[in-house]
Amino acid sequence: MSEVQVLGAQVDRSDEVLTPQALAFVADLNRRFRPTRDRLLAQRAERRAEIGRTGRLDFPRETASLRAAEWTVAPAPADLVDRRVEITGPTERKMTINALNSGARVWLADLEDANTPHWENVVSGQVNLIDAVRRKISYTAQGGKEYRLRTDNRPLPAIVVRPRGWHLDEPHLLVDGRPAVGALVDFGLYLLHNAHELLRRDSGPYFYLPKLENHFEARLWNQVFTYAQEALGIAHGTIRATVLIETITAAFEMEEILYELREHASGLNAGRWDYLFSVIKNFRDAGERFVLPDRASVGMTAPFMSAYAELLVATCHRRGAHAIGGMAAFIPNRRDSEVTSRALAKVREDKQREASMGYDGSWVAHPDLVPVCREVFDPVLGEAPNQLTRRPVLRPDAARLLDLASTPGRVTEGGVRTNLSVGVRYVASWLRGTGAAAIDNLMEDAATAEISRSQLWQWLRYSVRMTDGRHVTPALIHALLAELRASLRAELGEESYVSQRYAEAEELFARLVLDPEFADFLTIPAQSLIP
């Protein structure tokens, strides 16, 4: 254990999480798999440069025979057969209880985009998961309100944990003098502490895998699963993974990703917000035909997004995997019933589109949206738990997946202002330790902040003309940031503006937007600013 160092501060009940056995297991995973992770990250940069240079992306020729062959993934375990409503959220204690009480079929326990890697969050999130798995979690708020798990006869949601992506390290935990891989910390701690207990309760260790860019990264996860199961004495195939197809490169390798994970795979998810970010990031240097309009204009009915959504269903159902729809991020506004009514109508329309396409379930970010999603999927599913028997035949079409030019909408000053406001407000929340931030009646997370940042960067890169005839320039960004700064100071007061870390957030966000070199992820430089 002398080669494992915990640099983070003491956290309540950390002795239950950071046991010698757990630290040894995480260290073992890092020594075995970090070299491959490092090599794959280097390959990401090489591929991104090629895409930017050529403006091209296609389905891999070398795996054409795999796509033509007949094979399926392993059948879903009993508690993942019906996934019609999934609720997502961080592992904060109160939100954990609310998610488990929501009536959803699955809770996505998010250690990634809706979380922040403050050491307290990393450790306390594992504590809360330990208690949630054992159904003994409770919480008393400052005002005395108590939160406990419901005790009726309805089953609680299956827990599916989303660890951090391959790109993030954990600087608070060193293995052999180097920061541990964040994904292996999150995965290793959860698996070691909960796998056997989950099996005892007729469930299992289930995971959502974020930000994969190709099937080689899926292969690495499969190798991790295979080794970890053997090390802990768990049957091969016990671990199940649903992969978020939230990068444009992964969209061209959906079948290959399922194949690599086929003995552990449970499905794919249409991670729409990170997907938009990935499209912009990969094609940012490939010409103006890859410039998107205001984020609010880019819905799932845009031609390139429809192509992605349709291909995901067809791929999953051909291979016996669940297709899970994207996020409904609206937060009901109890003070404004009209705003809530309009938003719920849009949520219902979105879920109806997914259900009619053949999706087996979908995501929501708030407990009040669970019944809305269920009311849409129940009539479509009828007595069936899913739509796996629906097998749409769809020929993969690279041109459709890359048809950004047909996206309706324009770039407006309002769009620039919204991106700046969401970006700065979210980064401030992130620096304070909250990764799921309510902004303008939407639950924003790191993915939406990344869209805001990358859009502004690309609009500057091409000096895009707005609807009023002006171009997006550094001077415009500085002027609108000054207005935002003045507005926030007036709203919060100078002391709160500083203490709530808005000044740091603005500096970081502006630097990432204005820097000629594009940072792959805003969370990497932001991580150096947190405890």
C-alpha positions in Angstrom: 0.0 0.0 0.0 3.0 2.3 0.2 2.5 3.1 -3.6 -1.1 4.3 -3.0 -1.5 7.8 -1.5 -4.7 9.4 -0.6 -4.2 13.2 -0.9 -7.8 14.3 -0.4 -9.0 15.7 2.9 -10.9 13.5 5.4 -14.5 12.9 4.5 -17.2 11.6 6.8 -17.3 7.8 6.6 -14.3 7.7 4.2 -12.9 4.8 6.3 -15.9 2.7 5.0 -15.0 3.5 1.4 -11.2 3.8 1.3 -10.5 0.5 3.0 -7.1 -1.2 2.4 -8.8 -3.8 0.3 -10.6 -1.2 -1.8 -7.5 0.9 -2.4 -5.5 -2.2 -3.3 -8.2 -3.2 -5.9 -8.2 0.3 -7.4 -4.4 0.3 -7.6 -4.5 -3.1 -9.3 -6.9 -1.9 -11.9 -4.8 1.2 -12.6 -1.6 -0.8 -13.0 -3.2 -3.3 -15.4 -5.3 -0.9 -17.5 -3.9 2.6 -17.3 -1.2 2.1 -20.0 -3.9 1.1 -22.5 -6.1 4.0 -21.4 -3.2 6.4 -22.0 -2.5 5.0 -25.5 -6.2 5.2 -26.5 -6.3 8.9 -25.3 -3.3 9.7 -27.5 -5.1 8.0 -30.4 -8.1 10.2 -29.9 -6.1 13.3 -30.6 -4.6 11.8 -33.7 -8.0 10.8 -35.1 -9.5 14.2 -34.2 -6.8 16.0 -36.2 -7.4 13.8 -39.2 -11.2 14.5 -39.1 -10.5 18.2 -38.9 -8.1 18.0 -41.8 -10.3 16.0 -44.1 -13.8 16.7 -42.9 -14.6 13.1 -43.4 -15.8 10.2 -41.2 -17.2 6.8 -42.3 -18.0 3.4 -41.0 -14.8 1.3 -40.6 -14.0 -0.9 -43.6 -12.1 -3.3 -41.5 -15.2 -4.3 -39.4 -17.6 -4.6 -42.3 -17.8 -8.4 -41.9 -18.7 -8.0 -38.2 -21.6 -5.7 -39.2 -22.8 -8.2 -41.7 -22.7 -11.2 -39.4 -25.5 -12.4 -37.2 -24.9 -12.1 -33.4 -26.6 -10.7 -30.4 -25.7 -9.4 -27.0 -26.5 -11.4 -23.8 -30.1 -11.3 -22.6 -30.9 -8.5 -20.1 -31.0 -9.4 -16.4 -34.5 -9.4 -14.9 -34.4 -5.9 -13.5 -33.2 -4.4 -16.8 -35.8 -6.0 -19.0 -38.2 -3.0 -18.5 -36.5 0.4 -18.7 -39.4 2.5 -19.9 -38.5 5.4 -17.5 -35.0 6.2 -16.2 -34.2 9.1 -13.9 -30.8 10.6 -13.9 -29.0 12.6 -11.2 -26.0 13.0 -9.0 -25.3 10.8 -5.9 -26.0 13.7 -3.5 -27.9 12.1 -0.6 -31.3 13.9 -0.8 -31.4 13.5 -4.6 -30.5 9.8 -4.3 -33.5 9.3 -2.1 -35.8 11.3 -4.3 -34.6 9.3 -7.4 -35.2 6.0 -5.7 -38.7 7.1 -4.6 -39.6 8.6 -8.1 -41.3 5.5 -9.6 -38.8 5.2 -12.4 -37.6 1.8 -13.4 -33.9 2.8 -13.4 -31.9 5.3 -11.5 -28.7 6.5 -13.3 -26.5 7.3 -10.4 -24.3 9.9 -12.0 -20.6 10.2 -10.9 -19.8 12.1 -14.1 -21.5 15.0 -15.9 -24.1 15.7 -13.1 -21.4 15.5 -10.5 -18.2 17.3 -9.8 -14.9 15.6 -8.9 -14.5 17.5 -5.6 -13.0 14.8 -3.3 -15.9 15.1 -0.9 -18.3 14.3 -3.7 -16.2 11.4 -4.9 -16.1 9.8 -1.5 -19.6 10.7 -0.2 -21.1 9.6 -3.5 -19.7 6.1 -2.8 -21.1 6.2 0.8 -24.5 7.1 -0.5 -24.4 4.3 -3.1 -23.4 1.8 -0.4 -26.4 2.9 1.7 -28.7 3.0 -1.3 -27.8 -0.6 -2.4 -28.6 -1.8 1.1 -31.8 0.3 1.2 -30.9 2.0 4.5 -30.4 5.5 3.2 -32.0 8.5 4.9 -31.4 12.2 5.2 -32.5 15.1 7.5 -32.3 18.6 6.1 -31.3 21.6 8.0 -34.9 22.6 8.6 -35.7 19.2 10.0 -37.4 17.7 7.0 -36.7 14.0 6.8 -36.2 12.0 3.6 -36.6 8.2 3.6 -37.2 5.5 1.1 -40.8 4.7 0.4 -42.1 1.4 2.0 -44.9 0.5 -0.4 -44.9 -2.7 -2.5 -43.6 -1.1 -5.7 -40.0 -2.1 -6.5 -37.3 0.6 -6.2 -35.4 1.4 -9.4 -32.4 -0.7 -10.5 -29.2 1.3 -9.9 -27.0 1.9 -12.9 -23.8 3.9 -12.0 -22.1 6.2 -14.5 -18.4 6.5 -13.7 -16.2 9.2 -15.1 -15.1 9.1 -18.7 -11.7 7.7 -19.7 -10.2 11.3 -20.0 -10.4 12.3 -16.4 -7.9 11.5 -13.7 -8.3 11.6 -9.9 -5.6 13.8 -8.5 -6.6 13.1 -4.9 -5.5 9.4 -5.2 -2.1 8.5 -6.5 -1.0 5.1 -7.6 2.7 4.7 -8.0 3.1 8.5 -7.9 0.5 9.2 -10.7 -3.1 10.3 -10.4 -5.4 7.3 -10.7 -7.8 7.0 -13.6 -11.1 8.5 -12.5 -13.2 5.9 -14.3 -11.3 3.1 -12.5 -11.7 4.8 -9.1 -15.5 5.2 -9.5 -15.9 1.7 -11.0 -13.6 -0.1 -8.6 -14.9 1.4 -5.4 -18.5 0.8 -6.3 -18.0 -2.8 -7.6 -15.9 -3.9 -4.6 -18.3 -2.6 -2.0 -21.6 -3.5 -3.6 -21.3 -6.4 -6.2 -22.0 -9.2 -3.8 -24.7 -7.3 -2.0 -26.4 -6.5 -5.3 -26.4 -10.2 -6.3 -27.8 -11.2 -2.9 -30.7 -8.8 -3.7 -31.3 -10.4 -7.1 -29.8 -7.4 -9.0 -26.3 -6.8 -10.1 -23.5 -4.3 -10.8 -24.7 -2.2 -13.7 -23.0 0.7 -15.4 -23.5 3.5 -17.9 -20.3 4.0 -19.9 -19.8 7.7 -21.0 -17.9 9.4 -23.8 -16.5 6.3 -25.6 -15.1 7.3 -29.0 -14.6 3.9 -30.6 -14.8 0.2 -30.1 -11.3 -0.1 -28.8 -12.3 1.9 -25.8 -15.3 -0.4 -25.4 -12.8 -3.4 -25.6 -10.8 -1.9 -22.7 -13.9 -1.7 -20.6 -14.7 -5.3 -21.4 -11.2 -6.3 -20.4 -11.7 -4.4 -17.1 -15.0 -6.2 -16.5 -13.6 -9.6 -17.2 -10.6 -9.1 -14.9 -12.7 -7.5 -12.1 -15.3 -10.3 -12.1 -12.6 -12.9 -11.8 -10.7 -11.0 -9.1 -13.9 -10.7 -7.0 -15.2 -14.2 -7.6 -18.2 -13.1 -9.6 -19.5 -15.0 -12.6 -18.5 -13.8 -16.0 -21.2 -11.6 -17.5 -22.6 -10.4 -14.1 -21.5 -6.9 -14.9 -23.8 -5.2 -17.4 -23.1 -2.0 -19.3 -25.2 0.5 -21.3 -23.1 2.7 -23.5 -23.9 6.3 -24.1 -23.5 7.0 -27.8 -22.6 10.6 -27.2 -19.7 11.1 -29.6 -19.9 11.4 -33.3 -17.1 8.8 -33.8 -18.9 6.3 -31.6 -22.1 6.7 -33.8 -20.1 5.2 -36.7 -19.2 2.2 -34.5 -22.4 1.3 -32.6 -22.3 -2.3 -33.8 -18.6 -2.7 -33.0 -19.1 -1.3 -29.5 -21.9 -3.7 -28.8 -19.9 -6.6 -30.2 -16.9 -5.8 -27.9 -19.2 -5.7 -24.9 -21.6 -8.4 -26.1 -21.3 -10.6 -23.0 -21.8 -7.6 -20.7 -23.9 -5.2 -22.9 -27.4 -4.1 -22.0 -28.0 -1.3 -24.5 -27.1 2.0 -26.0 -28.4 5.5 -25.0 -28.8 8.5 -27.2 -26.8 11.0 -25.2 -27.9 14.0 -27.2 -26.1 16.9 -25.5 -22.6 15.5 -25.4 -23.3 14.3 -29.0 -23.7 17.9 -30.2 -20.5 18.9 -28.3 -18.6 16.0 -30.0 -19.8 17.0 -33.5 -18.6 20.5 -33.0 -15.3 19.5 -31.4 -14.4 17.0 -34.1 -15.4 19.1 -37.1 -14.4 22.5 -35.7 -11.7 23.0 -38.2 -13.4 21.3 -41.2 -15.2 24.3 -42.7 -18.3 26.4 -42.2 -20.7 23.6 -43.4 -20.2 22.1 -39.9 -21.2 25.3 -38.1 -24.5 24.8 -36.2 -27.1 27.5 -35.3 -28.3 28.4 -31.8 -28.4 25.5 -29.5 -32.2 26.0 -29.0 -32.6 25.4 -32.8 -30.9 22.0 -32.8 -33.4 19.5 -31.7 -33.8 15.8 -32.3 -35.7 16.5 -35.5 -32.7 18.1 -37.2 -31.8 15.8 -40.1 -28.4 14.7 -38.7 -29.9 14.1 -35.2 -32.8 12.1 -36.6 -30.3 9.9 -38.5 -28.4 9.2 -35.3 -31.5 8.5 -33.3 -32.9 6.1 -36.0 -29.6 4.3 -36.4 -29.3 3.7 -32.7 -32.7 2.0 -32.5 -32.1 -0.2 -35.6 -28.6 -1.2 -34.3 -29.8 -2.1 -30.8 -32.8 -4.1 -31.8 -31.0 -6.0 -34.5 -28.5 -7.1 -31.8 -31.0 -7.7 -28.9 -30.0 -4.6 -26.9 -32.2 -1.9 -25.4 -32.4 1.5 -27.0 -32.8 4.3 -24.4 -33.8 7.8 -25.4 -32.3 11.1 -24.4 -32.7 13.5 -21.6 -35.8 15.6 -20.7 -34.0 18.3 -18.8 -36.9 20.5 -17.9 -37.5 21.4 -14.2 -41.1 22.1 -13.4 -41.6 25.7 -12.2 -44.1 25.6 -9.4 -44.5 29.4 -9.4 -45.4 29.6 -13.1 -47.9 27.1 -14.2 -48.0 28.4 -17.8 -44.3 27.9 -18.2 -44.6 24.4 -16.8 -47.6 23.6 -19.0 -45.7 24.6 -22.2 -42.6 22.7 -21.2 -44.5 19.5 -20.2 -46.1 19.6 -23.7 -42.7 19.7 -25.3 -41.5 16.9 -23.0 -44.5 14.7 -23.9 -44.0 15.4 -27.6 -40.3 14.4 -27.3 -41.1 11.2 -25.5 -43.9 10.4 -28.0 -41.4 10.7 -30.9 -39.0 8.3 -29.1 -41.6 5.8 -28.3 -43.0 5.8 -31.8 -39.4 5.3 -33.2 -39.1 2.1 -31.2 -37.1 3.2 -28.1 -37.5 1.0 -25.1 -37.4 3.8 -22.6 -36.1 7.3 -22.0 -34.5 9.6 -19.5 -35.8 12.4 -17.3 -34.0 14.7 -14.9 -36.8 15.4 -12.4 -39.2 13.2 -10.4 -42.2 15.2 -11.7 -41.4 14.1 -15.2 -41.5 10.4 -14.4 -45.3 10.1 -14.8 -45.2 12.1 -18.0 -42.7 9.7 -19.6 -44.5 6.7 -18.3 -47.9 7.9 -19.6 -46.3 8.1 -23.1 -44.5 4.7 -23.0 -47.2 2.6 -21.3 -49.7 2.7 -24.2 -47.1 2.0 -26.8 -45.6 -0.9 -24.9 -48.9 -2.4 -23.8 -48.2 -5.7 -22.0 -44.7 -5.9 -23.3 -41.7 -4.7 -21.2 -39.9 -3.2 -24.2 -39.9 -2.9 -28.0 -37.1 -5.3 -28.8 -39.3 -7.2 -31.2 -39.5 -4.1 -33.4 -36.7 -4.4 -35.9 -36.6 -1.4 -38.2 -34.4 -2.0 -41.2 -32.1 0.9 -41.8 -29.2 1.2 -44.1 -26.3 3.1 -42.3 -25.8 6.4 -44.1 -22.7 8.4 -43.4 -23.9 11.4 -45.4 -27.1 11.7 -43.3 -25.1 11.5 -40.0 -22.9 14.4 -41.2 -25.6 16.6 -42.8 -25.2 19.5 -40.4 -25.9 22.0 -43.2 -29.6 21.1 -43.3 -30.1 22.0 -39.7 -32.7 24.8 -39.6 -32.0 28.0 -37.6 -29.5 30.8 -37.5 -27.0 32.3 -35.1 -28.5 35.1 -33.1 -27.3 37.5 -30.4 -29.7 35.8 -28.1 -28.0 32.5 -28.8 -24.6 34.1 -28.0 -26.0 35.5 -24.8 -27.6 32.3 -23.7 -24.4 30.3 -24.3 -22.4 32.8 -22.2 -24.9 32.9 -19.4 -25.3 29.1 -19.2 -21.5 28.6 -19.5 -20.6 31.1 -16.7 -23.4 30.2 -14.4 -22.8 26.4 -14.8 -19.0 26.7 -14.3 -19.6 28.7 -11.1 -21.9 26.0 -9.8 -19.4 23.3 -10.8 -16.6 25.1 -9.0 -18.8 25.2 -5.9 -19.4 21.5 -6.1 -22.7 21.2 -7.7 -22.7 19.4 -11.1 -26.5 19.4 -11.8 -27.5 23.1 -11.9 -31.0 24.5 -12.4 -30.7 27.4 -14.9 -33.7 29.0 -16.5 -35.9 26.0 -15.7 -33.5 23.5 -17.2 -31.2 21.0 -15.5 -27.8 21.9 -16.9 -24.8 19.6 -16.6 -21.3 19.6 -18.0 -22.5 18.5 -21.4 -24.7 21.6 -21.9 -21.8 23.8 -20.7 -19.6 22.1 -23.3 -22.0 22.8 -26.1 -22.2 26.5 -25.0 -18.4 26.8 -24.9 -17.7 24.9 -28.2 -20.4 26.8 -30.1 -19.0 30.1 -29.1 -15.5 29.0 -30.0 -16.6 27.8 -33.4 -18.6 30.9 -34.1 -15.5 33.0 -33.3 -13.3 30.7 -35.5 -15.4 31.5 -38.5 -16.5 35.0 -37.5 -20.1 33.8 -38.1 -22.7 36.4 -39.1 -25.7 36.8 -36.8 -29.2 37.5 -37.9 -28.7 41.2 -37.3 -25.8 41.4 -39.7 -23.0 41.6 -37.1 -20.3 39.0 -36.8 -19.3 37.1 -33.7 -16.0 38.6 -32.7 -13.8 38.7 -29.5 -15.0 42.3 -29.0 -18.6 41.2 -29.0 -17.8 38.4 -26.5 -16.0 40.8 -24.2 -18.9 43.3 -24.4 -21.6 40.7 -23.7 -19.5 39.2 -20.9 -19.3 42.6 -19.3 -23.1 43.0 -19.4 -23.5 39.5 -17.9 -21.0 40.4 -15.2 -22.9 43.6 -14.3 -26.2 41.7 -14.2 -24.9 39.0 -12.0 -23.3 41.5 -9.6 -26.5 43.4 -9.4 -28.5 40.2 -8.8 -26.2 38.7 -6.2 -24.2 41.6 -4.7 -20.5 41.9 -4.9 -19.7 39.7 -2.0 -21.8 36.8 -3.2 -20.6 37.2 -6.7 -17.1 36.6 -5.5 -17.9 34.0 -2.8 -20.0 32.0 -5.3 -17.0 31.8 -7.6 -18.6 33.7 -10.6 -15.4 35.7 -11.2 -13.3 32.6 -11.5 -16.0 31.0 -13.7 -16.1 33.9 -16.0 -12.3 34.0 -16.3 -12.0 30.3 -17.1 -15.0 30.2 -19.5 -13.8 33.3 -21.4 -10.3 31.9 -21.7 -11.6 28.6 -23.1 -13.9 30.4 -25.6 -11.3 33.0 -26.8 -8.2 30.8 -26.8 -7.2 29.9 -30.4 -6.3 26.4 -29.2 -9.5 24.3 -28.4 -9.4 22.5 -25.0 -10.8 19.0 -25.3 -12.8 19.3 -22.1 -13.5 22.3 -19.9 -13.6 20.0 -16.8 -9.9 19.3 -17.1 -8.6 22.9 -16.5 -11.6 23.4 -14.1 -10.4 20.5 -12.0 -7.3 22.4 -10.9 -9.5 25.0 -9.2 -11.3 22.7 -6.8 -10.4 21.0 -3.5 
